[in-house]
Amino acid sequence: MNVNIQTVHFSADKKLLDFINQKVQKLSIFSDRIVRINVFLKLDNVIHVVKDKVAEISVHVPRQSFFVKSTSKSFEQSFDEAIDSLLGQMKKNKEKKAA
């Protein structure tokens, strides 16, 4: 599983990167075929005033991709909301394939 974390217009500190890596490792529970995970962290600017933090996650497995995007006042909260949504998508997909 290849994890790629990209930040747009800022540099993430080690604490945030460790937080993201720890959460991303839990995705392997729902699919052992994950090839690549891309995480994008962005600042949503409105007329030069920082408004919100955006987290986007895309997960690539053979013949399928999952994508989620979440926005909130902190990167941790945005990432948590996005990963929860992603887990829901992956669980639903796993149940559909099992049926």
Secondary structure, 3 states (H helix, E strand, C coil): CEEEEEEECCCCCHHHHHHHHHHHHHHHHCCCCCCEEEEEEEEEEECCEEEEEEEEEEEEECCEEEEEEEEECCHHHHHHHHHHHHHHHHHHHHHHHHC
